[in-house]
């Protein structure tokens, strides 16, 4: 498997305490990205577009 950060081969065995990363450096880069909020969930639908079921529900509630 490749390291998700640097794409170098990563050892997935228990010997590698940084798995799935290849090194502590890549693990820390990932942690910093996560803490800063750069891994925010991407919406599956573009802004301003709602699923038709959601539109129906809103009409029923109003």
N, CA, C, O and CB atoms as a CASP TS submission, in Angstrom:
PFRMAT TS
TARGET T0000
AUTHOR 0000-0000-0000
METHOD Language model
MODEL 1
PARENT N/A
ATOM      1  N   UNK     1       0.836  -1.167   0.000  1.00  0.00           N
ATOM      2  CA  UNK     1       0.000   0.000   0.000  1.00  0.00           C
ATOM      3  C   UNK     1       0.887   1.239   0.000  1.00  0.00           C
ATOM      4  O   UNK     1       2.003   1.224   0.520  1.00  0.00           O
ATOM      5  CB  UNK     1      -0.954  -0.007   1.207  1.00  0.00           C
ATOM      6  N   UNK     2       0.367   2.314  -0.594  1.00  0.00           N
ATOM      7  CA  UNK     2       1.113   3.565  -0.628  1.00  0.00           C
ATOM      8  C   UNK     2       0.674   4.474   0.513  1.00  0.00           C
ATOM      9  O   UNK     2      -0.486   4.470   0.923  1.00  0.00           O
ATOM     10  CB  UNK     2       0.925   4.272  -1.979  1.00  0.00           C
ATOM     11  N   UNK     3       1.628   5.250   1.015  1.00  0.00           N
ATOM     12  CA  UNK     3       1.347   6.233   2.055  1.00  0.00           C
ATOM     13  C   UNK     3       0.380   7.268   1.484  1.00  0.00           C
ATOM     14  O   UNK     3       0.610   7.778   0.388  1.00  0.00           O
ATOM     15  CB  UNK     3       2.665   6.912   2.569  1.00  0.00           C
ATOM     16  N   UNK     4      -0.704   7.591   2.209  1.00  0.00           N
ATOM     17  CA  UNK     4      -1.673   8.552   1.689  1.00  0.00           C
ATOM     18  C   UNK     4      -1.113   9.972   1.534  1.00  0.00           C
ATOM     19  O   UNK     4      -1.716  10.791   0.840  1.00  0.00           O
ATOM     20  CB  UNK     4      -2.870   8.586   2.591  1.00  0.00           C
ATOM     21  N   UNK     5       0.008  10.275   2.157  1.00  0.00           N
ATOM     22  CA  UNK     5       0.576  11.625   2.084  1.00  0.00           C
ATOM     23  C   UNK     5       1.630  11.735   0.987  1.00  0.00           C
ATOM     24  O   UNK     5       1.499  12.569   0.092  1.00  0.00           O
ATOM     25  CB  UNK     5       1.187  12.013   3.428  1.00  0.00           C
ATOM     26  N   UNK     6       2.674  10.905   1.043  1.00  0.00           N
ATOM     27  CA  UNK     6       3.788  11.045   0.106  1.00  0.00           C
ATOM     28  C   UNK     6       3.765  10.027  -1.030  1.00  0.00           C
ATOM     29  O   UNK     6       4.548  10.132  -1.975  1.00  0.00           O
ATOM     30  CB  UNK     6       5.082  10.925   0.847  1.00  0.00           C
ATOM     31  N   UNK     7       2.881   9.055  -0.944  1.00  0.00           N
ATOM     32  CA  UNK     7       2.697   8.013  -1.972  1.00  0.00           C
ATOM     33  C   UNK     7       3.853   7.020  -2.066  1.00  0.00           C
ATOM     34  O   UNK     7       3.920   6.249  -3.023  1.00  0.00           O
ATOM     35  CB  UNK     7       2.506   8.660  -3.314  1.00  0.00           C
ATOM     36  N   UNK     8       4.762   7.023  -1.095  1.00  0.00           N
ATOM     37  CA  UNK     8       5.826   6.017  -1.042  1.00  0.00           C
ATOM     38  C   UNK     8       5.233   4.746  -0.454  1.00  0.00           C
ATOM     39  O   UNK     8       4.200   4.807   0.213  1.00  0.00           O
ATOM     40  CB  UNK     8       7.057   6.517  -0.195  1.00  0.00           C
ATOM     41  N   UNK     9       5.860   3.593  -0.682  1.00  0.00           N
ATOM     42  CA  UNK     9       5.354   2.351  -0.088  1.00  0.00           C
ATOM     43  C   UNK     9       5.334   2.448   1.446  1.00  0.00           C
ATOM     44  O   UNK     9       6.278   2.940   2.065  1.00  0.00           O
ATOM     45  CB  UNK     9       6.222   1.148  -0.537  1.00  0.00           C
ATOM     46  N   UNK    10       4.245   1.970   2.035  1.00  0.00           N
ATOM     47  CA  UNK    10       4.100   1.983   3.494  1.00  0.00           C
ATOM     48  C   UNK    10       3.906   0.557   3.985  1.00  0.00           C
ATOM     49  O   UNK    10       3.117  -0.206   3.428  1.00  0.00           O
ATOM     50  CB  UNK    10       2.908   2.884   3.935  1.00  0.00           C
ATOM     51  N   UNK    11       4.632   0.214   5.029  1.00  0.00           N
ATOM     52  CA  UNK    11       4.534  -1.109   5.645  1.00  0.00           C
ATOM     53  C   UNK    11       3.285  -1.132   6.523  1.00  0.00           C
ATOM     54  O   UNK    11       3.176  -0.346   7.464  1.00  0.00           O
ATOM     55  CB  UNK    11       5.821  -1.450   6.482  1.00  0.00           C
ATOM     56  N   UNK    12       2.342  -2.026   6.221  1.00  0.00           N
ATOM     57  CA  UNK    12       1.099  -2.096   6.992  1.00  0.00           C
ATOM     58  C   UNK    12       1.156  -3.099   8.138  1.00  0.00           C
ATOM     59  O   UNK    12       0.161  -3.315   8.830  1.00  0.00           O
ATOM     60  CB  UNK    12      -0.040  -2.450   6.082  1.00  0.00           C
ATOM     61  N   UNK    13       2.306  -3.701   8.336  1.00  0.00           N
ATOM     62  CA  UNK    13       2.427  -4.681   9.421  1.00  0.00           C
ATOM     63  C   UNK    13       2.516  -3.963  10.765  1.00  0.00           C
ATOM     64  O   UNK    13       2.801  -2.766  10.809  1.00  0.00           O
ATOM     65  CB  UNK    13       3.669  -5.586   9.209  1.00  0.00           C
ATOM     66  N   UNK    14       2.275  -4.682  11.860  1.00  0.00           N
ATOM     67  CA  UNK    14       2.351  -4.083  13.196  1.00  0.00           C
ATOM     68  C   UNK    14       3.731  -3.490  13.527  1.00  0.00           C
ATOM     69  O   UNK    14       3.854  -2.705  14.468  1.00  0.00           O
ATOM     70  CB  UNK    14       1.995  -5.123  14.232  1.00  0.00           C
ATOM     71  N   UNK    15       4.755  -3.857  12.768  1.00  0.00           N
ATOM     72  CA  UNK    15       6.092  -3.288  13.013  1.00  0.00           C
ATOM     73  C   UNK    15       6.118  -1.780  12.748  1.00  0.00           C
ATOM     74  O   UNK    15       6.897  -1.053  13.363  1.00  0.00           O
ATOM     75  CB  UNK    15       7.142  -3.991  12.130  1.00  0.00           C
ATOM     76  N   UNK    16       5.270  -1.317  11.837  1.00  0.00           N
ATOM     77  CA  UNK    16       5.227   0.105  11.490  1.00  0.00           C
ATOM     78  C   UNK    16       4.205   0.795  12.385  1.00  0.00           C
ATOM     79  O   UNK    16       3.001   0.698  12.148  1.00  0.00           O
ATOM     80  CB  UNK    16       4.876   0.311   9.980  1.00  0.00           C
ATOM     81  N   UNK    17       4.678   1.481  13.398  1.00  0.00           N
ATOM     82  CA  UNK    17       3.749   2.099  14.346  1.00  0.00           C
ATOM     83  C   UNK    17       3.064   3.336  13.772  1.00  0.00           C
ATOM     84  O   UNK    17       2.177   3.899  14.412  1.00  0.00           O
ATOM     85  CB  UNK    17       4.482   2.471  15.618  1.00  0.00           C
ATOM     86  N   UNK    18       3.460   3.764  12.578  1.00  0.00           N
ATOM     87  CA  UNK    18       2.862   4.937  11.947  1.00  0.00           C
ATOM     88  C   UNK    18       1.853   4.576  10.862  1.00  0.00           C
ATOM     89  O   UNK    18       1.344   5.465  10.179  1.00  0.00           O
ATOM     90  CB  UNK    18       3.941   5.807  11.359  1.00  0.00           C
ATOM     91  N   UNK    19       1.558   3.294  10.693  1.00  0.00           N
ATOM     92  CA  UNK    19       0.669   2.869   9.612  1.00  0.00           C
ATOM     93  C   UNK    19      -0.684   3.542   9.694  1.00  0.00           C
ATOM     94  O   UNK    19      -1.161   3.733  10.812  1.00  0.00           O
ATOM     95  CB  UNK    19       0.492   1.369   9.637  1.00  0.00           C
ATOM     96  N   UNK    20      -1.317   3.900   8.664  1.00  0.00           N
ATOM     97  CA  UNK    20      -1.053   3.574   7.263  1.00  0.00           C
ATOM     98  C   UNK    20      -0.027   4.492   6.608  1.00  0.00           C
ATOM     99  O   UNK    20       0.165   4.431   5.393  1.00  0.00           O
ATOM    100  CB  UNK    20      -2.333   3.628   6.486  1.00  0.00           C
ATOM    101  N   UNK    21       0.632   5.340   7.391  1.00  0.00           N
ATOM    102  CA  UNK    21       1.642   6.243   6.848  1.00  0.00           C
ATOM    103  C   UNK    21       2.994   5.562   6.849  1.00  0.00           C
ATOM    104  O   UNK    21       3.204   4.581   7.562  1.00  0.00           O
ATOM    105  CB  UNK    21       1.699   7.553   7.652  1.00  0.00           C
ATOM    106  N   UNK    22       3.922   6.088   6.040  1.00  0.00           N
ATOM    107  CA  UNK    22       5.244   5.469   5.952  1.00  0.00           C
ATOM    108  C   UNK    22       6.163   5.929   7.075  1.00  0.00           C
ATOM    109  O   UNK    22       7.139   5.252   7.396  1.00  0.00           O
ATOM    110  CB  UNK    22       5.880   5.782   4.609  1.00  0.00           C
ATOM    111  N   UNK    23       5.855   7.080   7.676  1.00  0.00           N
ATOM    112  CA  UNK    23       6.754   7.637   8.684  1.00  0.00           C
ATOM    113  C   UNK    23       5.999   8.545   9.649  1.00  0.00           C
ATOM    114  O   UNK    23       4.832   8.879   9.441  1.00  0.00           O
ATOM    115  CB  UNK    23       7.893   8.413   8.015  1.00  0.00           C
ATOM    116  N   UNK    24       6.697   8.929  10.701  1.00  0.00           N
ATOM    117  CA  UNK    24       6.109   9.867  11.659  1.00  0.00           C
ATOM    118  C   UNK    24       5.860  11.212  10.990  1.00  0.00           C
ATOM    119  O   UNK    24       4.869  11.877  11.295  1.00  0.00           O
ATOM    120  CB  UNK    24       7.027  10.042  12.889  1.00  0.00           C
ATOM    121  N   UNK    25       6.737  11.621  10.087  1.00  0.00           N
ATOM    122  CA  UNK    25       6.572  12.893   9.378  1.00  0.00           C
ATOM    123  C   UNK    25       5.238  12.932   8.649  1.00  0.00           C
ATOM    124  O   UNK    25       4.491  13.901   8.785  1.00  0.00           O
ATOM    125  CB  UNK    25       7.725  13.113   8.384  1.00  0.00           C
ATOM    126  N   UNK    26       4.926  11.893   7.875  1.00  0.00           N
ATOM    127  CA  UNK    26       3.666  11.858   7.127  1.00  0.00           C
ATOM    128  C   UNK    26       2.469  11.789   8.068  1.00  0.00           C
ATOM    129  O   UNK    26       1.427  12.381   7.788  1.00  0.00           O
ATOM    130  CB  UNK    26       3.646  10.664   6.167  1.00  0.00           C
ATOM    131  N   UNK    27       2.608  11.078   9.173  1.00  0.00           N
ATOM    132  CA  UNK    27       1.526  11.001  10.154  1.00  0.00           C
ATOM    133  C   UNK    27       1.240  12.382  10.745  1.00  0.00           C
ATOM    134  O   UNK    27       0.080  12.742  10.948  1.00  0.00           O
ATOM    135  CB  UNK    27       1.882  10.001  11.276  1.00  0.00           C
ATOM    136  N   UNK    28       2.290  13.154  11.019  1.00  0.00           N
ATOM    137  CA  UNK    28       2.127  14.490  11.598  1.00  0.00           C
ATOM    138  C   UNK    28       1.548  15.474  10.570  1.00  0.00           C
ATOM    139  O   UNK    28       0.759  16.349  10.926  1.00  0.00           O
ATOM    140  CB  UNK    28       3.479  15.011  12.125  1.00  0.00           C
ATOM    141  N   UNK    29       1.932  15.331   9.320  1.00  0.00           N
ATOM    142  CA  UNK    29       1.352  16.170   8.266  1.00  0.00           C
ATOM    143  C   UNK    29      -0.149  15.924   8.195  1.00  0.00           C
ATOM    144  O   UNK    29      -0.932  16.870   8.109  1.00  0.00           O
ATOM    145  CB  UNK    29       2.021  15.882   6.890  1.00  0.00           C
ATOM    146  N   UNK    30      -0.553  14.659   8.231  1.00  0.00           N
ATOM    147  CA  UNK    30      -1.970  14.309   8.183  1.00  0.00           C
ATOM    148  C   UNK    30      -2.710  14.864   9.398  1.00  0.00           C
ATOM    149  O   UNK    30      -3.807  15.406   9.265  1.00  0.00           O
ATOM    150  CB  UNK    30      -2.143  12.787   8.106  1.00  0.00           C
ATOM    151  N   UNK    31      -2.120  14.731  10.566  1.00  0.00           N
ATOM    152  CA  UNK    31      -2.746  15.251  11.791  1.00  0.00           C
ATOM    153  C   UNK    31      -2.918  16.758  11.701  1.00  0.00           C
ATOM    154  O   UNK    31      -3.972  17.281  12.063  1.00  0.00           O
ATOM    155  CB  UNK    31      -1.906  14.887  13.033  1.00  0.00           C
ATOM    156  N   UNK    32      -1.902  17.463  11.226  1.00  0.00           N
ATOM    157  CA  UNK    32      -1.999  18.910  11.088  1.00  0.00           C
ATOM    158  C   UNK    32      -3.086  19.320  10.115  1.00  0.00           C
ATOM    159  O   UNK    32      -3.794  20.300  10.347  1.00  0.00           O
ATOM    160  CB  UNK    32      -0.679  19.479  10.641  1.00  0.00           C
ATOM    161  N   UNK    33      -3.223  18.582   9.035  1.00  0.00           N
ATOM    162  CA  UNK    33      -4.272  18.862   8.050  1.00  0.00           C
ATOM    163  C   UNK    33      -5.640  18.645   8.667  1.00  0.00           C
ATOM    164  O   UNK    33      -6.557  19.436   8.447  1.00  0.00           O
ATOM    165  CB  UNK    33      -4.103  17.977   6.801  1.00  0.00           C
ATOM    166  N   UNK    34      -5.782  17.582   9.434  1.00  0.00           N
ATOM    167  CA  UNK    34      -7.064  17.272  10.079  1.00  0.00           C
ATOM    168  C   UNK    34      -7.420  18.336  11.118  1.00  0.00           C
ATOM    169  O   UNK    34      -8.554  18.815  11.155  1.00  0.00           O
ATOM    170  CB  UNK    34      -7.013  15.878  10.742  1.00  0.00           C
ATOM    171  N   UNK    35      -6.452  18.707  11.964  1.00  0.00           N
ATOM    172  CA  UNK    35      -6.704  19.676  13.027  1.00  0.00           C
ATOM    173  C   UNK    35      -7.068  21.044  12.451  1.00  0.00           C
ATOM    174  O   UNK    35      -7.904  21.753  13.012  1.00  0.00           O
ATOM    175  CB  UNK    35      -5.478  19.797  13.938  1.00  0.00           C
ATOM    176  N   UNK    36      -6.447  21.412  11.344  1.00  0.00           N
ATOM    177  CA  UNK    36      -6.718  22.727  10.753  1.00  0.00           C
ATOM    178  C   UNK    36      -8.063  22.783  10.033  1.00  0.00           C
ATOM    179  O   UNK    36      -8.505  23.858   9.628  1.00  0.00           O
ATOM    180  CB  UNK    36      -5.611  23.093   9.785  1.00  0.00           C
ATOM    181  N   UNK    37      -8.715  21.630   9.873  1.00  0.00           N
ATOM    182  CA  UNK    37     -10.030  21.604   9.239  1.00  0.00           C
ATOM    183  C   UNK    37      -9.987  21.478   7.730  1.00  0.00           C
ATOM    184  O   UNK    37     -11.008  21.642   7.063  1.00  0.00           O
ATOM    185  CB  UNK    37     -10.776  22.830   9.597  1.00  0.00           C
ATOM    186  N   UNK    38      -8.811  21.187   7.185  1.00  0.00           N
ATOM    187  CA  UNK    38      -8.697  21.072   5.732  1.00  0.00           C
ATOM    188  C   UNK    38      -9.312  19.794   5.182  1.00  0.00           C
ATOM    189  O   UNK    38      -9.421  19.643   3.966  1.00  0.00           O
ATOM    190  CB  UNK    38      -7.254  21.141   5.330  1.00  0.00           C
ATOM    191  N   UNK    39      -9.714  18.874   6.046  1.00  0.00           N
ATOM    192  CA  UNK    39     -10.364  17.639   5.605  1.00  0.00           C
ATOM    193  C   UNK    39     -11.876  17.732   5.744  1.00  0.00           C
ATOM    194  O   UNK    39     -12.536  16.702   5.887  1.00  0.00           O
ATOM    195  CB  UNK    39      -9.839  16.446   6.402  1.00  0.00           C
ATOM    196  N   UNK    40     -12.442  18.924   5.707  1.00  0.00           N
ATOM    197  CA  UNK    40     -13.887  19.065   5.853  1.00  0.00           C
ATOM    198  C   UNK    40     -14.610  18.268   4.795  1.00  0.00           C
ATOM    199  O   UNK    40     -14.142  18.134   3.664  1.00  0.00           O
ATOM    200  CB  UNK    40     -14.298  20.529   5.776  1.00  0.00           C
ATOM    201  N   UNK    41     -15.746  17.746   5.173  1.00  0.00           N
ATOM    202  CA  UNK    41     -16.545  16.919   4.274  1.00  0.00           C
ATOM    203  C   UNK    41     -17.007  17.751   3.082  1.00  0.00           C
ATOM    204  O   UNK    41     -17.526  18.856   3.242  1.00  0.00           O
ATOM    205  CB  UNK    41     -17.760  16.311   5.018  1.00  0.00           C
ATOM    206  N   UNK    42     -16.812  17.214   1.910  1.00  0.00           N
ATOM    207  CA  UNK    42     -17.279  17.865   0.691  1.00  0.00           C
ATOM    208  C   UNK    42     -18.732  17.483   0.483  1.00  0.00           C
ATOM    209  O   UNK    42     -19.093  16.314   0.619  1.00  0.00           O
ATOM    210  CB  UNK    42     -16.408  17.464  -0.545  1.00  0.00           C
ATOM    211  N   UNK    43     -19.570  18.459   0.155  1.00  0.00           N
ATOM    212  CA  UNK    43     -20.972  18.164  -0.127  1.00  0.00           C
ATOM    213  C   UNK    43     -21.065  17.385  -1.428  1.00  0.00           C
ATOM    214  O   UNK    43     -20.345  17.664  -2.387  1.00  0.00           O
ATOM    215  CB  UNK    43     -21.814  19.467  -0.205  1.00  0.00           C
ATOM    216  N   UNK    44     -21.956  16.408  -1.448  1.00  0.00           N
ATOM    217  CA  UNK    44     -22.136  15.615  -2.653  1.00  0.00           C
ATOM    218  C   UNK    44     -22.944  16.356  -3.702  1.00  0.00           C
ATOM    219  O   UNK    44     -22.931  15.983  -4.875  1.00  0.00           O
ATOM    220  CB  UNK    44     -22.808  14.306  -2.319  1.00  0.00           C
ATOM    221  N   UNK    45     -23.649  17.408  -3.289  1.00  0.00           N
ATOM    222  CA  UNK    45     -24.453  18.193  -4.225  1.00  0.00           C
ATOM    223  C   UNK    45     -23.951  19.630  -4.219  1.00  0.00           C
ATOM    224  O   UNK    45     -23.576  20.139  -3.163  1.00  0.00           O
ATOM    225  CB  UNK    45     -25.969  18.132  -3.857  1.00  0.00           C
ATOM    226  N   UNK    46     -23.933  20.282  -5.346  1.00  0.00           N
ATOM    227  CA  UNK    46     -23.503  21.678  -5.391  1.00  0.00           C
ATOM    228  C   UNK    46     -24.409  22.562  -4.535  1.00  0.00           C
ATOM    229  O   UNK    46     -25.585  22.257  -4.335  1.00  0.00           O
ATOM    230  CB  UNK    46     -23.489  22.183  -6.839  1.00  0.00           C
ATOM    231  N   UNK    47     -23.851  23.645  -4.041  1.00  0.00           N
ATOM    232  CA  UNK    47     -24.631  24.570  -3.214  1.00  0.00           C
ATOM    233  C   UNK    47     -25.837  25.082  -3.986  1.00  0.00           C
ATOM    234  O   UNK    47     -25.752  25.374  -5.179  1.00  0.00           O
ATOM    235  CB  UNK    47     -23.760  25.750  -2.743  1.00  0.00           C
ATOM    236  N   UNK    48     -26.950  25.183  -3.289  1.00  0.00           N
ATOM    237  CA  UNK    48     -28.159  25.691  -3.923  1.00  0.00           C
ATOM    238  C   UNK    48     -29.029  24.629  -4.561  1.00  0.00           C
ATOM    239  O   UNK    48     -30.130  24.936  -5.018  1.00  0.00           O
ATOM    240  CB  UNK    48     -27.794  26.682  -4.944  1.00  0.00           C
ATOM    241  N   UNK    49     -28.576  23.406  -4.607  1.00  0.00           N
ATOM    242  CA  UNK    49     -29.369  22.324  -5.180  1.00  0.00           C
ATOM    243  C   UNK    49     -29.775  21.363  -4.078  1.00  0.00           C
ATOM    244  O   UNK    49     -28.935  20.905  -3.303  1.00  0.00           O
ATOM    245  CB  UNK    49     -28.584  21.584  -6.290  1.00  0.00           C
ATOM    246  N   UNK    50     -31.034  21.066  -4.011  1.00  0.00           N
ATOM    247  CA  UNK    50     -31.526  20.146  -2.997  1.00  0.00           C
ATOM    248  C   UNK    50     -32.123  18.922  -3.666  1.00  0.00           C
ATOM    249  O   UNK    50     -32.607  18.982  -4.796  1.00  0.00           O
ATOM    250  CB  UNK    50     -32.564  20.829  -2.090  1.00  0.00           C
ATOM    251  N   UNK    51     -32.079  17.837  -2.961  1.00  0.00           N
ATOM    252  CA  UNK    51     -32.690  16.604  -3.439  1.00  0.00           C
ATOM    253  C   UNK    51     -34.201  16.811  -3.487  1.00  0.00           C
ATOM    254  O   UNK    51     -34.756  17.491  -2.623  1.00  0.00           O
ATOM    255  CB  UNK    51     -32.312  15.387  -2.525  1.00  0.00           C
ATOM    256  N   UNK    52     -34.873  16.237  -4.480  1.00  0.00           N
ATOM    257  CA  UNK    52     -36.308  16.465  -4.628  1.00  0.00           C
ATOM    258  C   UNK    52     -37.112  15.996  -3.414  1.00  0.00           C
ATOM    259  O   UNK    52     -38.161  16.569  -3.118  1.00  0.00           O
ATOM    260  CB  UNK    52     -36.810  15.762  -5.868  1.00  0.00           C
ATOM    261  N   UNK    53     -36.643  14.970  -2.708  1.00  0.00           N
ATOM    262  CA  UNK    53     -37.342  14.531  -1.492  1.00  0.00           C
ATOM    263  C   UNK    53     -37.273  15.598  -0.399  1.00  0.00           C
ATOM    264  O   UNK    53     -38.238  15.793   0.340  1.00  0.00           O
ATOM    265  CB  UNK    53     -36.741  13.212  -0.976  1.00  0.00           C
ATOM    266  N   UNK    54     -36.137  16.288  -0.296  1.00  0.00           N
ATOM    267  CA  UNK    54     -36.007  17.352   0.694  1.00  0.00           C
ATOM    268  C   UNK    54     -36.942  18.508   0.371  1.00  0.00           C
ATOM    269  O   UNK    54     -37.529  19.106   1.273  1.00  0.00           O
ATOM    270  CB  UNK    54     -34.561  17.847   0.765  1.00  0.00           C
ATOM    271  N   UNK    55     -37.083  18.826  -0.916  1.00  0.00           N
ATOM    272  CA  UNK    55     -37.996  19.895  -1.320  1.00  0.00           C
ATOM    273  C   UNK    55     -39.439  19.543  -0.957  1.00  0.00           C
ATOM    274  O   UNK    55     -40.196  20.395  -0.492  1.00  0.00           O
ATOM    275  CB  UNK    55     -37.879  20.161  -2.831  1.00  0.00           C
ATOM    276  N   UNK    56     -39.813  18.273  -1.174  1.00  0.00           N
ATOM    277  CA  UNK    56     -41.176  17.824  -0.825  1.00  0.00           C
ATOM    278  C   UNK    56     -41.416  17.965   0.677  1.00  0.00           C
ATOM    279  O   UNK    56     -42.468  18.452   1.091  1.00  0.00           O
ATOM    280  CB  UNK    56     -41.399  16.350  -1.264  1.00  0.00           C
ATOM    281  N   UNK    57     -40.462  17.550   1.485  1.00  0.00           N
ATOM    282  CA  UNK    57     -40.593  17.629   2.938  1.00  0.00           C
ATOM    283  C   UNK    57     -40.756  19.070   3.385  1.00  0.00           C
ATOM    284  O   UNK    57     -41.581  19.370   4.248  1.00  0.00           O
ATOM    285  CB  UNK    57     -39.380  16.998   3.623  1.00  0.00           C
ATOM    286  N   UNK    58     -39.976  19.954   2.803  1.00  0.00           N
ATOM    287  CA  UNK    58     -40.062  21.354   3.192  1.00  0.00           C
ATOM    288  C   UNK    58     -41.439  21.924   2.845  1.00  0.00           C
ATOM    289  O   UNK    58     -42.005  22.696   3.620  1.00  0.00           O
ATOM    290  CB  UNK    58     -38.955  22.170   2.507  1.00  0.00           C
ATOM    291  N   UNK    59     -41.971  21.551   1.697  1.00  0.00           N
ATOM    292  CA  UNK    59     -43.313  22.023   1.315  1.00  0.00           C
ATOM    293  C   UNK    59     -44.372  21.525   2.290  1.00  0.00           C
ATOM    294  O   UNK    59     -45.310  22.249   2.622  1.00  0.00           O
ATOM    295  CB  UNK    59     -43.659  21.564  -0.110  1.00  0.00           C
ATOM    296  N   UNK    60     -44.218  20.285   2.746  1.00  0.00           N
ATOM    297  CA  UNK    60     -45.195  19.721   3.679  1.00  0.00           C
ATOM    298  C   UNK    60     -45.120  20.394   5.043  1.00  0.00           C
ATOM    299  O   UNK    60     -46.134  20.550   5.722  1.00  0.00           O
ATOM    300  CB  UNK    60     -44.976  18.220   3.831  1.00  0.00           C
ATOM    301  N   UNK    61     -43.916  20.792   5.440  1.00  0.00           N
ATOM    302  CA  UNK    61     -43.738  21.425   6.748  1.00  0.00           C
ATOM    303  C   UNK    61     -44.194  22.865   6.760  1.00  0.00           C
ATOM    304  O   UNK    61     -44.552  23.387   7.816  1.00  0.00           O
ATOM    305  CB  UNK    61     -42.296  21.356   7.168  1.00  0.00           C
ATOM    306  N   UNK    62     -44.192  23.507   5.633  1.00  0.00           N
ATOM    307  CA  UNK    62     -44.551  24.950   5.582  1.00  0.00           C
ATOM    308  C   UNK    62     -46.000  25.130   5.412  1.00  0.00           C
ATOM    309  O   UNK    62     -46.478  26.263   5.349  1.00  0.00           O
ATOM    310  CB  UNK    62     -43.833  25.665   4.465  1.00  0.00           C
TER
END
